[in-house]
Amino acid sequence: MTALRVLHVASEVYPFSRTGGLADVLDALPRALAGLGTEVTVLSPWYRDIQPKPQLVAEFGEVHVGEVREHGVRYLFLGLPEFDRGGVYHPDDVWRFVRFCRAALPALDALGVSFDVLHAHDWAAGLLTMLARERGVRTVFTIHNLQYQGRWNAWEAFSWTGLPEGAYPALEFFGDINLMKAGLLSADVVTTVSPTYAREITTPEFGEGLDPVLRERFARKELVGLLNGLDVERWDPGADPEVKAYRTYKGKAPNTRALRKEIGLRGKPVLATVTRLVEQKGIDVLVDALPELTKDWDVVVLGSGDPRLEAALREHDGQGVRYYEGMNEPLAHRIYAGADAFVMPSRFEPCGLSQMIAMRYGTPPIVRTTGGLKDSVPKDVGFHFQKAGAAALVRAARSAAKALEDPAGWRERAELGMAHDFSWGTAARRYLDLYAPAPAAPKPKRTRKAASAPEL
Ligand code: GLC
């Protein structure tokens, strides 16, 4: 039997480019699929500074293609003049990703790369879903975050797509072109990264205006939530070179001592978070809660983002709070290993990876009950709260502080989290089922009796 050929397309893929969890999924899922015998290609833009640097394999006019082969996966990077800049995202991204999607299929054809399934991720690959569909390949579109949709005024952007007028309704959204909508409507199957988020986005509260479309697809069972896994090799407390490696909760203690020393606060239990500082993550709620939280905890925050949130955190720095601005991988590892508890007050969270890392490192998370946080944090490991407000967060953190006073009970929680299976295997197998659905079983012949009205 020949292997199923799957093409993944996304705007970021770790370690080449990363701003968030999307890149981590594009690192781990293709590898897991390759491990299950699939032939996987990953296509992403060739941003100027990506590392490791791809090898140039083809040039057609202003389009060039780079390649890296690793872990049984073929990574292709599509270079266009628009992507020859630093960083990942820019204000003209709708234009850039329309260009990217339009150039993708001709470039793959020229390279002789064909595929049976297109698996496109988030709005940046939405238009490609539509274009690939015309070729008769199976298409799967995954929502990692519905908040970013790729919108631009329609009178300008529609002409960029080169599509015939008949395609307009599928792209139009309140006078804009919406590339997320293009993906949602044109894919054979739409998935998102947790079962709870899949249900949430069918409601006006979480649907970001697209809930009518999503409700319809959900009702037809064409919108499915599959919980992400975690790269359990990259995040392995037992073999982590950045920390004093440990396999049992007991072995975590030296890391806790080291972190307390490093942050130089009051030696209270450490409550930590590692995050992008955006509204989605509820960091404003965390800031509001700091005066109360610091009564029980020393609080550590690592991350950057919204300048107002950065300023607010800087203001608290030193008052029972340590704020590290920016992203720093080794420090992130030390925080996961050294903190006593982890906090994620997200307003919405399609899946979230940090809570899984924290649990794997024996650091019980305090989370808002939403999306992937609800689905991945067992109640006997972490602490949940419902309302996106400081009072609810403080109450949950207080029960965590109380629980921490019973070392045996706490240890049990932490060990349960450490033993949990976060690996990608299960999710990868479920994606395979979506790529190649078993042919529908022939309908059993109806006997005359069954076909007739029930006998009374
Ligand atoms: C986005 C979501 C996050 C999810 C990640 C990977 O970053 O905000 O919740 O874990 O995508 O799917």
Residues whose N, C-alpha, C, O or C-beta is under 5 A from the ligand:
A	BS01	GLC	G20 G21 L22 V25 H144 N145 V193 E349 P350 C351 G352 L353
